[in-house]
Amino acid sequence: MGAAARYIRPMAILAGAVLALSACGGGAGTAGAGADSTTGGSLTYWSMWKEGEPQQKVIAKAVADFTAQTGTEVKVQWQGRSNTEKLVPALNTNNVPDLVDGPYAKLAPVLGNTGQAAPLTKAYDTTVDGKKVAELIPAKYLATSNIKDKDGKPWMLPYSLSSDGIWFDAATHPELAASPPKTWDDFTSVLDKLKANGETPLAADGDIAGYNSLWFTTALIRAEGPGSFYKLASDKSGAGWDSPAVLAAAKRVEKIVNGGYLINGYAASKWPAQQQLWASGKAALMLNGSWTPTETATYASPGFQYASFPFPTIDGKSTSQRADFVGFAVPAKAKNQNKAQQLATFLLGKKYQDAYGTDAKVLPIRADAAISPEMASVKKALDAAPSVYLQNDGVTYPGFVEKVFWPKDDQLFLGKTSADDFVKQMKDAQIQYWKDNG
């Protein structure tokens, strides 16, 4: 499983939606291309899930129910995380799927930012379980999501979220569950105390660039607020890297690296070795995504109680939390746009959203959906957050994160360069990136 696949994780959805769609005058869709009926016929769906995954099982059940209620055959291809890569060449043909799902960070560069996604206005106006879809998704998520096209119409319909936190075993460290560190100074004091007690404070799979970069981007966003990393990356002059706040964030990462807090050998580790060590009690804490309980459950110590606390605040500033969408999009070339939007909204029914939360153990998009105990701490942090931001603060410039930022950030997090040199190198690399990419 690749880094991008692990860095983002989803959930899904429920029933009764089809009857609601019919009551709303024929479901969701756009006029013109794809002006198909909402019953019978067929549609093609390229899924990011593979057969046997917990999320796939929930969606497969929903698809079967959808077909039973509407008579519409759904031709699903369980393609796995490469589905958006396969979509790129398909968009130049007339052989495009009617529906595709994936994380925002993958769908935006392919469909959302290129004008090749159909607007999902009717989907958002559809009634599911007595409420419009737009009302089922917490407003703060939609306010931050960047899922609208140039005309202000949504092109993505999320069905699940992923977030992150600093994970620990509440059975071993009940004191952290009772009183988690809130500020950066509190957090580093906890690290020092753990180390003084002979316990390794932190685990980190150093070969996963997306995990490594969480330290810098979150530290910057905590200090400067959501949008600060996006603004930094968007600066074609590179001058933003001269900001004292940027250097301060890099120095916080440097403190983690040089403080003796990380498991020896993390820089040469191969996923999932470090998270296995953490789950078996060889380290106390790990900064990682909300998928952590699902990924580590098979090798967790007996009695392990999953809990997490948010990345600490810095100077009493931002308490915003990361919230990444996984959801559906409909290519503008799709022939069955009405049916595709109808299926997408069907999956927002509470039955399937509950199943995503309890069976797949992920975070459903609906605030009223049931969740597993392992997700309680992350859900609490998200609900309490005044605002949210996206993975990489919403930066989706082609190749910037993967080819410019991550390699330089890896050097910092793996202890191969200093904070000062990281900032200088990023400034030069970013200037060159924008020269090459306009």
N, C-alpha and C positions, 0 to 999 in steps of 0.2 A: 504494500500500500504506500503510495507516494506521500510526500510531505503535505502537498496541498489537500490531498484527500483526508489526511488526519487532522489538518488544521481547522477544518470546518466540518461541523456535524449537524444533521437535521432531525426532524420529527413530523408527524402528520395528523390526523383528521377524522370526519364523521358523516353520518347519514341524515336522511330526511331532507337533504338539500334539493334533491331532484323534484320533489313535490313542490318545494318552495319556488324552484326555478320555473316550473310550469305555471304557477300562480302569478309569477312576475311577467308573464307574456312571452315565454319561450326561451328563457335562460340568458346566457351571456354570449356576446359575439359582436362583430363589427359588420356593418353593411359593406356591400361591394364584395371584394375577394373573400371567399369563405362564407358566403351567406347561406349556410347549410341549415337543415332542420335540426331540432334538438332531440329527436327520437329516431331510433333505427339507424341503419347505416353503420359506419365504422370510423375510427380515428386512429392515428399512429402516435405513440408516446415513447420517447426516448428517455429512459430513466438513468439517473446517476447511481442507482443502487444495483447491487448484484444479488442474484437469487440466494436466499438463505440469510441475508442480513436482517436484523430485527426491523429496521425501517421498511425494507422491501416486503416483509411479511404483512405489515399493517397496510401498506399501499395495495398489495395484491388482493387483500380481502376487500378493500374499498372498491377496487376496480371490478371485482366480481359482483359486488352488490350494485354498482352503477349499471353494469350490463343487464343484470336481472331486472332492474327498475325501469330502464329506458329502452332496452332492446338494442343499444348501441354496442357494437363489438369494439373492444379496445385492443389494438395490436401493440403490445408492450415489448420493447426491447430493453432488457435489463443490462445496460451497457457498462455500468460502473462509472468511475470518475472521469473516464475519457470521453464521455458523451458530448461535452461541449467542444472538445478538439475535433471530433468527428463531424460536428455540426458546421464548422467553418467551411470546408469544401462543399458540403451539401447546399449551403446557401447560394452558391453560384449555379445551382441546377434547379429543376422543378421537382426534385425528389427530396422535399424537406418534411420533417415530422410536423404533426399538428400541435404537439405539446412536448415541451422539454423542461426538465427541472435541474436545479443546481444551486450552488451558493452564489450570492450576489457578485462576489469577486470574480467569478468565472463567467456569469451570464452578462454582466455589464459590458465588458470589452467586445463580446461577440455580437450581442443583440441590442442591449440598452443604449450604449454609447454610439452605435453605428446607424441607428434609425431603422434597423431590420426587425424590430419587434412590433407586433400589433398592439394597439392600445387595449387595455382590459377594463375600460370604463363600465361596461355592462356587468362584468364579473363583480366589481366592487359595489354595484347597485343591487346585486342579487340578494334576496332574503334567505338566510340559513338559520334554522332554529329560532325564527321569529325576529331576527335582527339582520340589518344589512351587513354585508361582509365588511364594509369600511368601518363599521362600529365594533366588529369582533376583534380587530387588530388595535392594540393600544396606540393612542394618538402619538405618543412620543416616539414610537418606532417609525411610524409613517413620516413624521416630521424630519427624521434624520436619514432616511433611507436612500435618497437619490434615485428612486425608482420611477421617476416621471420623465416623459419624453420632452422634446422641445416645445410641445404644445401644452404641457402641464398635465398630460394624461398618464396614468400608471401603466407600466409595461411589465411589471412583475407582481405576482401574487404570492406572498410568503406563506408557508405552512409550518415552519419551525424556526427555531433560533439556536444559535450557539453563543456562548459567552466564555468567560474565563475567571479564574480565581487562584488563590494560593491554597492548595489542597493539603490536608493533613488527616491523620487518623484520630478521631475524637475519643476513641477508647483509650489510646495511649496518651493523648494530650487533651484531657478535658478542660484544662485551664485555658487553652486557646479557643475552645468552643464557648466557654463562659465569658471570656474577655479577650477577643481577638485584637491584635495591634491595629490601631487606626491611622497613626501617622508614620512617616518614614523613620523618624527617630525611634518610635516604639518598635517598629519592625526590626531595625538593626539591633536594638537591645535584645529582642527575642533571639535573633541569630547568635549574638554573643553569648547569651545565657545557655543556649543549646550546645554551643561549642564548648563552653566551660564545663558543662555536665558530661562531656565525652560523647555527645551525639552529633552526627553529621547533620548540619542544618538543611542543606538543599541538594536536590537531585535535578539534573537537566540533561536531556538527550542532545548533546552538542551538535549532532549531524542534522538536526531539523532547524533550518534557518528561521522558519516562521515562529517556532517556539522561542528561539534565542532573541529575536527582534522584539518580542513582547516587552522585554525589560526596558529597552530604550523608548519605544513609542509610548508605552503606558506612563513612564516617568515624565515624558514631555507633556503628554495630555493632562496628567494630574496637575502639573505646574501651570500650564498655559491654556488648558481647556480644550474641549473637542474642536476639531478643525485646525489645530496648531500644526500637526504633522502634515496635513493636507496643504496648508499654506506654505510650509517649509519646502515641501517637494515641488510645489507649483512655481516657486521663485526661479525664474530663468536666469537671473543674475547670480544666483547662489549666495547672495548676501545674507540670507536668513541664517546660514550656518555660522555667521559671526555673532549671533545673539548669545549673551551670557546664559540665557535659559537653556539653550541647546547644549552648550558645553556642560552646564550643571547636570542635565539629564544623562549625558555620556559619562560624567564622573560618578554618578550613582551606580551605573552599570560597572564601571571600573572598580568601585568599592566592593561590589558583590564578587567580582572576579578575584580581586587581590586580598579579600578578607579571610580566605581560608574556609569559606562557607560551603563550597561545592564539593561533591564527591570527587576524590582523586581519580583522574582518568576520564572525567566527563568530556574533555575536549576531543578525545579519540573514541568516544563511545559510538555505538551503532544502535539506533532505535530498534526495539524498545527496551534495551538493557537497563537504562537508568530508571525508567518508570517501573520496571520490574523490581529493581532494588528498593525504590521508594515504597512500593506497595507491600514489600516483604519486610519493611521496618528498618532498612539500612540508611534511610535519611528521613528527616521529619517533615519537610515541606517540599512542594513542587508547584511552580507556576505553570499552569496548563489550562486546557480548554474544558468545557463542560462535558465533553465526551470521556473524560478521565475515568469515571467509575465503570463505564461499560468496557473500556479498553483494558483495564487492569484487574477486573473482577476475578479472572481465572487464576491469578497468582497472588492475590492479596492475602495477608496473614489472617488466620482464623479470628473471627470477631472484629475485623476491620470495620470501622464506622466512618464512612466518607463524609467529610465536611470541608468547607472552604471559607475563606474570608477574602474580601476585595483587596486588590492592590492598594497599599496605603496611600493616604493623602499626602500632599507635599505643600508645606507652608499654609495648611488649612484651606487649600483651594479646591479644585474640581473633585466631585465624588461621582462623576458620570461613569457609566459602565459600558463595556463593549457588548454589542448585540448584533450578530451577523445573521442575515436572512438566508434561509434555504427556501426556495419556492419555485413557482412555475412561470414560464414565459411561452408565448405563442409567436412563432415566426410570422412576419408579415406575409410571406408567400404561402402560408398554410392554407389548405383547401377546406379544412373543417374547423374553422375558428370558433363557431358557436358551440359545437360539441366539445372542443378542447377547453373552452372557458367553463362550460357546464361541469366537466369532470373536475377541473381545478377547484371550483367552489364546492362541489360535492365533498371533496376531501377536507373541507373546513368544518364539516359536521362534528359535533362534540364526541360522538362515538369513536371516531377515528383519531381525533385530537387526544382524547383520553387514552386511547391505546398507544399512541406515540409516547405519551408521558409515562405510563405505567409499564407497558410491555417493552417498548424500545428504549425506555429510560433516557429520553432526551427532552428538550424544552419545546413544548407546543407553542404556536404563535398566539393562540387564544389564552387570555388571562384567566379564564374560568375553567381551563382544562385541568384534569387531575395530573399529578406528577408523582414520581417515585421519591422515597425518602432521601435517596442519594442526591437528588437535585434540589432539595429544599433550601440549602444555603445559597446556591446560585440564584434561584428564583427570588428569594427574599432580597438579595442585593439588587437584582434588576428591578423589582417592584418599587424599591425604595429610592432608586436613582432618579434625580430630577431630569436627566436627559441621558441619551445613549449615543454611541458612535460606532462606526463600522470597523472591521478589520483593516489594519493599516490606515485608519482614519479616513477610509473611503478612497484612498489613492489607487487608481486602476490604470494609470498611464502605461501603455504597452511596454513591458520589459523593465520598467523603472524599479519596481520592488525586487523582482527576481534577479535582475542582472546588475543593478547599480547599488541599491540599498542593502539587500541581504548579504552579498559577499563582503562588503565593508563592515557591516554590523557583526558578522561572524568573526571577523578578525578581532573586533573589540571584545565580544563576549567570550571568545576562546582564549583570551589573554595574549594575543599575538601583536596587538598594537595598543597604544595609549589612547585615552579619551581625546587628548589634544590632536594627536595624529589622525584619529578617526574623523574628527570634525573637519580638519583640513582636507583630507582625502575625499570626503563626501562632497565638500564644496566644489572641488575640482571636477569630480566625476559628474556631479549634477550639471555644472556648466556645460560640460562636453555632451551630456545626454540631450540637453535642450538645443544645443547647436546642431546635433544630428537629427533631432525630431521636431524641429520648428517650435 
